[in-house]
Amino acid sequence: MFDSFRGAVMQARREKELCFAALLDRETISAAFGEASSLWQGWIYTPAVTVWVFLSQCLSADHCCRDAVARLAAWRTTQRLPPCSPDTGAYCTARDGLPERAIGELVRRTGWDVEAQAPAAWRWHGRPVRVVDGSTVTMPDTAENQAEYPQIPGQRAGCGFPIARILVVFSLAVGTVLETALGAYAGKETGETGLFRTLHNALSAGDVVLADRCFAGWFDMALLKERGVDLAIRKHARRKTDFRTGRRLGKDDQVVRIAKPPRPDWMTPEDYARLPRELELREVRLRVAQRGFRTKTLVVVTTLLDAQAYPAAAIAQLYRRRWDAELHLRSLKTVLQMDHLRCKTPHRVRNEFHMHLIAYNLIRRLMTLAALEAGMQPWQISFKGTLQTLAAFLPSLVASMPANSGCQTLIRCIAAHVVGDRPDRFEPRRVKRRPKPHPLLTKPRHEYKPHVRK
């Protein structure tokens, strides 16, 4: 991976490309665009340049179009090229022309390429693990966004933001985004489980799905098992557990059979008839002895029935790493500021969302490279530290810094930002910083103005 990264840096310098070409080369972008590249109309904002400037915007501190265009103008001046216009209109028009299919393909390419280069030792018992979790993002309050991603039901018009639900499939080994789905917050089949069913085709036989109890429905587990995909999911809160009724494998470890429930509305009669009459699952009860933790006991259900190959302690260790998904989402929503998107139309919102994922995967690639060079694992390296180091190094690395020593120094600096290993730390859910004491908006803003004038 180091030789590949150094070669990309040298190629970007040789061809006088923008610095982000060292992370995502022109050939990869052209392959994702396919025939759409030949239909592109643009002199300065070609597909590659538009993607690179969009990436710089997603990784900047303020996510401003004006800032991104100013950096492009500065780069063109250093290359003795005619500067682009400081107006953001041409850039926004080029961004609007980015095909959603191509941007989604770039997410998958950047995620799976890193996963493919991970050593086998990073896998759990030799198995690829897919961590699934969902969240929400908001966007500007425009009529177009409200029509496709309505605000939370119950909020008065003009008092809330359009909101979308996202579902992300992460690689446990390297932390990259492999697949993702985005939909409305409320409505039929808009929940996390409904979005995840649209991504089942991305899973392969032999994968292990790691998720919370939101995904512990009988039919969701049966559909995964039908594909040859194993799972480790916290047991649904509505199902009771009695360790005296199943086939005992050890203490707090048993195999049970659960009968097929009635057909849900979202499933066709043909699919319902195809599934087995009962599902054989293994239940492992985990006890949390650490003082201060809210949860004292929990039950994990899994289709990994072989207690010799997958002991209960290994299942417990695996489920504990489900928290990685929460950390990855925090990196996306807090560090990369994806919690509130900024585009004013649904098409641009979806592209902005996927571009954040591409930027996230490119940073994860550098973390994986640093971990390989330092004999570590990617989850031991700070995401924010990598982002800060990359922002400091990348422009000079592509412009004038010696390629070999510059790449080595960059990777060493990234590997030095080790996150603290504090598995038993807990913090009370209290905040120190007080919010501003302004009253909440309870009616559209324009309705307040006549009263203020009086």
C-alpha positions in Angstrom: 0.0 0.0 0.0 2.9 2.4 0.7 4.3 2.0 -2.8 0.9 2.6 -4.3 0.4 5.7 -2.2 3.9 7.1 -3.1 3.3 6.3 -6.7 0.0 8.2 -6.6 1.7 11.2 -5.1 4.4 11.2 -7.8 1.9 10.8 -10.5 -0.2 13.8 -9.2 3.0 15.9 -9.1 4.1 14.7 -12.6 0.7 15.5 -14.2 0.3 18.7 -12.1 -3.0 17.6 -10.6 -4.8 18.9 -7.6 -3.4 17.5 -4.3 -6.4 15.2 -3.8 -5.4 13.3 -6.9 -2.8 11.6 -4.6 -5.8 10.1 -2.7 -8.2 9.5 -5.5 -6.7 9.3 -9.0 -8.3 10.4 -12.2 -8.5 6.9 -13.6 -10.6 5.7 -10.6 -13.0 8.6 -11.1 -13.3 8.0 -14.8 -14.0 4.3 -14.3 -16.8 5.2 -11.8 -18.3 7.8 -14.2 -18.2 5.4 -17.2 -19.9 6.9 -20.2 -21.0 9.9 -18.2 -17.5 11.3 -18.5 -17.7 11.7 -22.3 -21.0 13.7 -21.9 -19.5 16.1 -19.4 -19.4 19.8 -20.5 -16.8 21.8 -18.7 -13.5 23.5 -19.3 -12.2 23.9 -15.8 -14.6 21.8 -13.8 -14.0 18.4 -15.4 -15.4 15.3 -13.6 -12.1 14.8 -11.8 -11.6 18.4 -10.8 -15.2 18.7 -9.6 -14.8 15.6 -7.4 -11.4 16.9 -6.0 -12.8 20.3 -5.2 -15.9 18.7 -3.6 -13.6 16.5 -1.5 -11.7 19.6 -0.3 -14.9 21.2 0.6 -16.1 18.2 2.7 -12.8 18.1 4.5 -12.5 21.8 5.2 -13.4 23.5 8.4 -16.4 25.5 7.2 -17.6 23.4 4.2 -18.1 26.7 2.2 -18.3 26.6 -1.6 -16.5 30.0 -1.7 -13.5 28.6 0.2 -13.3 25.5 -2.1 -13.3 27.7 -5.2 -10.7 30.0 -3.7 -8.4 27.1 -3.1 -8.8 26.0 -6.7 -8.0 29.5 -7.9 -4.9 29.6 -5.8 -3.7 26.3 -7.1 -4.3 27.3 -10.7 -2.2 30.4 -10.1 0.7 28.4 -8.7 0.6 26.2 -11.8 0.7 29.4 -14.0 -2.8 28.6 -15.3 -5.5 31.2 -15.9 -7.3 31.5 -12.5 -10.9 30.4 -12.3 -13.7 32.8 -11.5 -14.1 33.5 -7.8 -17.9 33.1 -8.3 -19.2 29.8 -7.1 -21.9 29.5 -9.8 -19.9 27.3 -12.2 -18.7 25.0 -9.5 -22.2 24.5 -8.1 -23.5 23.8 -11.6 -20.7 21.2 -12.1 -21.5 19.7 -8.8 -25.2 19.5 -9.7 -24.2 17.5 -12.8 -22.4 14.7 -10.8 -24.4 11.5 -11.4 -25.6 9.9 -8.2 -24.7 6.4 -9.5 -21.1 7.4 -10.1 -20.6 9.0 -6.7 -22.2 5.9 -5.0 -19.8 3.7 -7.0 -16.8 5.8 -5.8 -18.0 5.1 -2.2 -18.0 1.4 -2.8 -14.6 1.4 -4.7 -12.8 3.4 -2.0 -14.2 1.2 0.7 -13.8 -2.3 -0.8 -10.3 -1.6 -2.1 -9.0 -0.9 1.4 -10.9 -4.0 2.8 -9.3 -6.2 0.1 -5.7 -5.1 1.1 -6.2 -5.8 4.8 -4.2 -8.7 6.1 -6.0 -11.9 7.1 -4.9 -11.6 10.7 -7.2 -8.6 11.0 -10.3 -10.7 10.4 -12.3 -12.2 13.3 -11.5 -16.0 13.3 -10.7 -15.6 9.6 -14.2 -14.3 8.9 -15.0 -10.8 7.3 -17.3 -8.9 9.7 -19.8 -6.3 8.6 -20.9 -3.8 11.3 -24.3 -2.3 10.6 -25.8 0.8 12.2 -28.0 3.7 11.3 -28.4 7.3 12.2 -30.0 10.5 10.8 -28.9 13.7 9.1 -30.6 17.0 8.6 -30.5 19.5 5.7 -31.6 23.0 4.9 -35.3 23.8 5.2 -36.3 24.2 1.5 -39.5 23.1 -0.2 -37.6 20.5 -2.3 -35.9 18.9 0.7 -39.2 18.9 2.7 -41.0 17.2 -0.2 -38.6 14.2 -0.3 -37.3 14.2 3.3 -40.0 15.6 5.5 -39.3 16.9 9.0 -40.2 14.9 12.0 -44.0 14.4 12.3 -45.5 16.6 14.9 -43.3 19.6 14.3 -45.0 22.7 13.0 -44.1 23.9 9.5 -41.2 26.2 9.5 -40.0 25.1 13.0 -37.9 22.0 12.0 -35.4 20.8 9.4 -35.9 18.1 6.7 -34.4 14.9 8.1 -33.2 11.7 6.4 -32.4 8.3 7.9 -29.0 6.7 6.9 -27.9 3.1 7.1 -24.2 2.3 6.8 -22.3 -1.0 6.5 -18.8 -0.8 7.9 -15.8 -3.1 7.6 -14.8 -4.2 11.1 -11.2 -4.9 10.0 -10.4 -1.4 8.5 -13.5 0.7 9.3 -14.3 1.8 5.8 -17.8 2.3 4.5 -18.7 -0.6 2.2 -22.4 0.1 1.4 -24.9 2.7 2.4 -28.5 3.6 2.0 -30.4 6.9 2.6 -34.2 7.4 2.9 -36.9 9.4 4.5 -37.1 9.4 8.3 -40.7 8.2 8.6 -43.0 6.1 6.4 -43.4 2.6 5.2 -40.1 0.6 5.0 -38.0 3.7 6.0 -36.6 2.3 9.2 -33.1 1.0 9.6 -34.2 -2.6 9.0 -36.0 -1.7 5.8 -33.0 0.2 4.5 -30.7 -2.7 5.4 -32.8 -5.2 3.4 -32.0 -3.1 0.3 -28.3 -3.8 0.9 -28.5 -7.6 1.4 -27.2 -8.2 -2.1 -23.9 -6.6 -1.0 -23.3 -9.4 1.5 -21.6 -12.7 0.6 -21.7 -16.2 2.0 -19.3 -16.4 4.9 -19.7 -12.8 6.1 -20.7 -12.1 9.7 -23.1 -9.3 10.4 -22.6 -7.5 13.7 -25.5 -5.2 14.8 -27.6 -4.1 17.7 -31.1 -5.5 18.6 -32.9 -3.3 16.1 -31.9 -5.9 13.5 -32.9 -8.9 15.6 -36.3 -9.6 13.9 -37.0 -13.2 13.0 -37.4 -12.5 9.3 -34.3 -10.3 9.1 -32.2 -13.0 10.7 -33.7 -15.7 8.5 -33.0 -13.7 5.3 -29.4 -13.3 6.3 -29.1 -17.0 7.1 -30.6 -17.9 3.8 -27.7 -16.1 2.1 -25.1 -18.0 4.1 -24.4 -14.9 6.2 -23.9 -15.5 9.9 -24.8 -12.9 12.5 -24.2 -11.8 16.0 -26.9 -9.5 17.3 -28.2 -8.5 20.7 -31.5 -10.3 21.4 -34.7 -8.3 20.9 -36.0 -6.8 24.2 -39.5 -8.4 23.6 -38.2 -11.9 23.5 -37.7 -13.6 26.9 -34.8 -15.9 27.6 -34.9 -19.1 29.7 -31.6 -20.9 29.8 -33.3 -24.0 31.1 -35.2 -24.8 27.9 -32.5 -24.9 25.1 -29.8 -27.4 24.2 -27.0 -26.5 26.6 -23.6 -25.7 25.3 -22.1 -24.3 28.5 -22.9 -21.9 31.2 -25.1 -19.1 29.8 -24.8 -20.7 26.4 -27.6 -22.6 24.6 -29.2 -23.4 21.2 -32.9 -22.7 20.8 -35.4 -23.1 18.0 -37.8 -20.2 17.3 -40.9 -20.8 15.2 -41.7 -18.6 12.2 -44.1 -15.7 13.1 -47.0 -14.6 10.9 -46.1 -13.0 7.6 -45.3 -9.3 7.9 -46.9 -6.8 5.5 -43.6 -6.0 3.7 -43.0 -9.7 2.7 -44.6 -11.4 -0.3 -46.3 -14.7 0.2 -43.8 -16.4 -2.0 -40.8 -15.2 0.1 -42.7 -16.2 3.3 -43.3 -19.7 2.1 -39.7 -20.1 1.1 -38.3 -19.5 4.6 -38.0 -22.4 7.0 -40.6 -23.1 9.7 -38.2 -22.5 12.5 -34.9 -20.8 13.0 -32.1 -22.4 15.1 -30.2 -19.8 17.1 -27.5 -19.8 19.7 -28.0 -17.6 22.8 -25.1 -16.3 24.8 -25.6 -14.3 28.0 -22.9 -11.8 28.7 -22.4 -10.3 32.2 -20.9 -6.9 32.7 -19.1 -6.6 36.0 -17.7 -3.1 35.5 -19.1 -0.6 38.0 -20.8 2.4 36.4 -22.0 0.6 33.3 -25.7 0.9 32.7 -26.2 -2.6 31.3 -25.4 -5.5 33.6 -26.4 -8.4 31.5 -27.3 -8.8 27.8 -28.0 -11.8 25.5 -26.5 -12.1 22.1 -28.1 -14.3 19.5 -26.0 -15.8 16.8 -26.1 -18.4 14.0 -22.5 -19.4 14.9 -23.6 -22.6 16.6 -20.2 -24.3 16.9 -19.1 -23.7 20.5 -15.7 -25.2 19.8 -14.9 -23.0 16.9 -16.6 -19.9 18.3 -16.4 -20.0 22.2 -18.7 -17.8 24.2 -15.8 -15.6 25.1 -15.1 -15.0 21.4 -18.7 -14.0 20.8 -18.5 -11.6 23.8 -15.3 -10.1 22.4 -16.9 -9.7 19.0 -20.1 -8.0 20.2 -18.1 -5.6 22.3 -16.5 -4.3 19.1 -20.0 -3.4 17.8 -19.3 -0.1 19.5 -16.9 0.7 16.6 -19.9 1.6 14.5 -20.8 4.3 16.9 -17.3 5.7 16.8 -17.3 5.6 13.0 -20.6 7.5 12.8 -19.2 10.0 15.3 -16.2 10.5 12.9 -18.6 11.1 10.1 -21.1 13.3 11.8 -19.0 15.2 14.2 -15.4 15.3 12.9 -16.4 15.6 9.2 -19.5 17.7 10.2 -22.0 15.5 8.2 -24.7 15.8 10.9 -26.2 18.8 9.0 -25.8 18.8 5.2 -25.9 22.1 3.4 -27.3 21.5 -0.1 -30.8 22.8 -0.9 -32.1 20.1 -3.3 -32.4 16.3 -2.7 -30.1 15.4 -5.5 -27.3 17.6 -4.2 -28.0 16.4 -0.7 -27.4 12.8 -1.7 -24.2 13.6 -3.5 -23.0 15.6 -0.5 -23.7 12.7 1.8 -21.8 10.2 -0.5 -18.9 12.6 -0.9 -18.5 12.7 2.9 -18.3 8.9 2.8 -15.7 9.0 0.1 -13.6 11.5 2.1 -14.0 9.3 5.2 -12.8 6.2 3.2 -9.8 8.0 1.9 -8.8 8.9 5.4 -9.4 5.3 6.6 -7.1 4.2 3.8 -4.2 6.3 5.2 -5.0 4.9 8.7 -4.8 1.4 7.4 -1.5 2.1 5.6 -0.1 3.6 8.8 -1.2 0.7 10.9 0.4 -1.8 8.4 3.7 0.1 8.5 3.7 0.4 12.3 2.5 -3.1 13.1 -0.8 -1.8 14.6 -4.5 -2.1 13.8 -6.5 0.8 12.3 -8.8 1.2 15.3 -5.8 2.1 17.4 -5.1 5.3 15.3 -7.0 8.6 15.8 -9.3 9.5 13.0 -9.2 13.2 13.8 -5.4 13.1 14.2 -5.1 11.6 10.7 -7.3 14.3 9.3 -5.3 17.0 10.9 -2.0 15.5 9.7 -3.3 15.0 6.2 -4.5 18.6 6.0 -1.0 19.8 7.0 1.0 17.6 4.7 -1.0 17.0 1.5 -0.6 20.3 -0.3 3.1 20.5 0.2 3.5 16.7 -0.4 2.1 17.0 -3.9 3.7 20.4 -4.7 7.3 20.4 -3.5 8.1 18.0 -0.7 10.4 15.0 -1.5 8.0 12.2 -2.4 9.7 9.3 -0.6 10.7 11.0 2.7 7.5 13.1 2.7 5.2 10.0 2.4 7.2 8.2 5.1 7.0 11.2 7.4 3.3 11.5 6.8 2.7 7.9 7.6 4.9 8.0 10.8 3.0 11.1 12.0 -0.4 9.4 11.5 0.8 6.2 13.3 1.9 8.4 16.3 -1.6 9.6 17.0 -2.7 6.6 19.0 -6.1 6.7 20.7 -6.3 5.8 24.4 -7.2 2.1 25.2 -9.7 2.6 28.0 -12.2 -0.2 27.6 -13.7 0.1 31.1 -14.0 3.9 31.3 -17.5 5.3 31.8 -18.8 8.9 31.9 -22.1 10.1 33.4 -24.5 11.5 30.9 -24.1 15.1 32.0 -22.9 18.2 30.1 -20.9 21.0 31.5 -21.3 23.6 28.8 -24.7 25.3 29.0 -26.7 26.1 25.9 -27.7 29.7 25.1 -30.9 30.6 27.0 -33.0 31.4 23.9 -36.6 30.1 23.7 -37.3 27.4 21.1 -38.9 28.3 17.8 -42.6 27.3 18.0 -43.9 29.0 14.9 -42.5 30.1 11.6 -39.9 32.9 12.0 -41.7 35.4 9.8 -44.7 35.3 12.3 -42.5 36.8 15.0 -41.6 39.9 13.1 -44.9 41.9 13.3 -44.9 41.4 17.1 -41.3 42.6 17.3 -42.0 45.7 15.2 -44.8 46.6 17.6 
